[in-house]
Amino acid sequence: GRIQDHLRKGTLTLDRVNTVVLDEADRMLDMGFEEAMEDIIGQTPESRQTLMFSATWPESIRALSGRYQREPEDVRAEAKRGNPDIQELFYEIAPGSAQDAVMALLSERQPTSCIVFCTMKQQCDELAEALRQHGFSALALHGDLEQRDRDSVLVRFGNQSCSVLVATDVAARGLDIKSLPLVINAEPARDSEVHTHRVGRTGRAGEQGLAVTFCTPSKGHKINRLESDRGQAAEWGNTEALMAVPLQPVEPAMETLCIAGGRKEKIRPGDVLGALTGEAGIPGTAVGKIDLFDFQCFVAVERSVAAKALKRLESGRIKGRKIRVRYA
């Protein structure tokens, strides 16, 4: 979208581009970016090299390749299938009860980090808001977010100052999210392949994972298709017992502070750490991940010292100058 804005304003020209890379090409089509891609590619020289990368290669991608690639080399990486330690559970729920089911499961399992997948952007916003109203730490992630907001969401989820990320399938692939004990499908994925990508977010790097899918009777055919594609039966949980679990939100261990200065102001992670452990008097063990961007910096601190850290940074200095600090 931003590239198209620049092209319309004449602040960007693509006449000297010699390489175009389309990453996650199948997802770009799924998410409705085909028209934008064609507009941008159409303004690049025909002599360019075009590379396309995709985890799947459906007919729509073949067609795209035929339009934009000349005698392409077809390179396929053989999938290395490990044996991730993932338990899958399915629950049949009544229509309209997905939000209650998600909150019951979060209360029962008490995960430090969890992704809840929804199909639509509006569902993400509504579910994240409902979770927050009931005391859960939740943020939404989908394609309508501005880049700055997206960065903030991913930083806060990645540094454990937010427990629940409610996302569309934009989060099913391509995001570096470590140590994720629980994945929830608020409703079944549209097909087995997407389901596999969602579930594959948990149980990584030798860790155990749990993937739970909620399904109304009208969506039961999707689970039947999944069973058929896999050649194994789904394991169903006790819905009545789950829905009886009392609500008990998990409070994140960390809080994120946003510093109004970044790489452009020559700020480094060491400067932030020094300001916190020096003048602010915060123990180094209470400081978590520091994420540096061009114009801002996010630092995670233990929740018990967050107010003290904010106050000390507001009254102190970073690299010898005053810089605004706020809760993210």
BELQUIZI-V256207 format. One record per run of one state. SS is the DSSP state (helix for helix, strand for strand, loop for the rest). FROM is the first residue (numbers start at 0). LEN is the number of residues. If there is no record, write none. Layout:
{{SS FROM LEN} {SS FROM LEN}}
//
This chain:
{{loop 0 1} {helix 1 8} {loop 9 9} {strand 18 4} {loop 22 2} {helix 24 6} {loop 30 3} {helix 33 8} {loop 41 7} {strand 48 4} {loop 52 6} {helix 58 10} {loop 68 16} {strand 84 8} {loop 92 5} {helix 97 12} {loop 109 4} {strand 113 4} {loop 117 3} {helix 120 13} {loop 133 4} {strand 137 4} {loop 141 5} {helix 146 12} {loop 158 5} {strand 163 4} {loop 167 1} {helix 168 3} {loop 171 10} {strand 181 4} {loop 185 6} {helix 191 8} {loop 199 8} {strand 207 8} {loop 215 1} {helix 216 14} {loop 230 5} {strand 235 1} {loop 236 2} {helix 238 5} {loop 243 10} {strand 253 6} {loop 259 3} {helix 262 3} {loop 265 3} {helix 268 9} {loop 277 6} {helix 283 3} {strand 286 6} {loop 292 4} {strand 296 6} {helix 302 13} {loop 315 2} {strand 317 1} {loop 318 2} {strand 320 1} {loop 321 3} {strand 324 3} {loop 327 1}}
//
